[in-house]
Amino acid sequence: MAQFIINLNAMRPASQKFIIHVLDNTHIFVQPHMAEMIRSAIAEFRDLNSYEKPA
């Protein structure tokens, strides 16, 4: 998920980047006002990449 968040940040213009600092492979400081947008993007990513057994 950290790489997903880093890529999400990289796709934004410089004025809209939200990562403050990458601490390590699992911890990232981000702008607090962007937290809900990040959660929504992760939820959408998980929904698109989940397996559903055919009926």
C-alpha positions as CSV (number, residue, x, y, z in Angstrom):
1,M,0.0,0.0,0.0
2,A,2.9,2.4,0.6
3,Q,4.0,2.1,-3.0
4,F,0.4,2.7,-4.1
5,I,0.3,5.9,-2.0
6,I,3.7,7.0,-3.4
7,N,2.5,6.5,-6.9
8,L,-0.8,8.3,-6.2
9,N,1.2,11.2,-5.0
10,A,3.5,11.1,-8.0
11,M,0.6,11.4,-10.4
12,R,-0.5,14.7,-8.9
13,P,0.9,18.1,-10.0
14,A,3.5,19.6,-7.7
15,S,1.0,22.0,-6.1
16,Q,-1.2,19.1,-5.0
17,K,1.4,16.6,-3.7
18,F,0.5,15.4,-0.2
19,I,3.5,13.3,1.0
20,I,5.5,15.1,3.6
21,H,8.1,12.5,4.3
22,V,8.6,8.7,3.6
23,L,10.0,7.2,6.8
24,D,10.4,3.6,5.5
25,N,8.6,1.0,3.5
26,T,5.5,1.0,5.7
27,H,5.3,4.5,7.2
28,I,4.6,7.8,5.3
29,F,3.8,11.3,6.7
30,V,1.0,12.9,4.6
31,Q,-0.9,16.1,4.7
32,P,-3.8,15.6,7.2
33,H,-6.5,17.1,4.9
34,M,-5.7,14.4,2.3
35,A,-6.2,11.4,4.6
36,E,-9.8,10.7,3.5
37,M,-8.9,11.0,-0.2
38,I,-6.1,8.4,0.3
39,R,-8.5,6.1,2.2
40,S,-11.0,6.3,-0.7
41,A,-8.4,5.6,-3.3
42,I,-7.1,2.6,-1.4
43,A,-10.7,1.3,-1.0
44,E,-11.4,1.7,-4.7
45,F,-8.0,0.0,-5.5
46,R,-8.9,-3.0,-3.3
47,D,-12.4,-3.3,-4.8
48,L,-11.0,-3.4,-8.3
49,N,-8.4,-6.0,-7.3
50,S,-10.5,-8.4,-5.3
51,Y,-11.5,-11.8,-6.5
52,E,-15.1,-12.9,-6.6
53,K,-15.8,-16.6,-7.2
54,P,-18.1,-17.1,-10.2
55,A,-21.6,-18.3,-9.4
